[in-house]
Amino acid sequence: MSGKAAVQRAFKAIDWEKLARVVVSEEGKREMAALKRAHDEVSHTLNTKFNEKVVEIDWALYRSKLNPKIVDMFEQSYKSIEIPDYVDTLTPEFEKEHQQLVAKAAEEEETSKREAARLKAEIEKIRAQKDALKTMTVDEYLAKNPKLKEKFDEEIRNHNWGYGANQ
């Protein structure tokens, strides 16, 4: 696969809408907008500059306006130039690194999902406790906290009716 084809495949794989939903901070949104602008610029360059067809030289036109021997010499020199095809040796290297980064990102995503689920469960537990406190009587609360009940009973037995009042 040519480097150009690899870049085009990678560009098509970017889901900008999904990224926009995931990025929440203002700084992250600014960075993503800058990345998208750079992406669009490179994509435009790939789609325009490198897709231009080479215009054939009209040697007959030049022969009619210039010295034909000079034009023949330029034509011969031009045709003798061999431009080798680009052999992409970097893409396989970067594809390995890309695959490693994708695997690491997937692991981090799973870790984040587990942590988010744990935190949601904790929030629900706290909300349930908060709702329970709204309707809980003192006796119910002390039944759930026997050490606190024992402390209050001890203070009552010792006629300690308030902190700092008898001290």
Secondary structure, 3 states (H helix, E strand, C coil): CCHHHHHHHHHHHCCHHHHHHHCCCHHHHHHHHHHHHHHHHHHHHHHHHHHCCCCCCCHHHHHHHCCHHHHHHHHHHHHHCCCCCCCCCHHHHHHHHHHHHHHHHHHHHHHHHHHHHHHHHHHHHHHHHHHHHHHCCHHHHHHHCHHHHHHHHHHHHCCCCCCCCCC
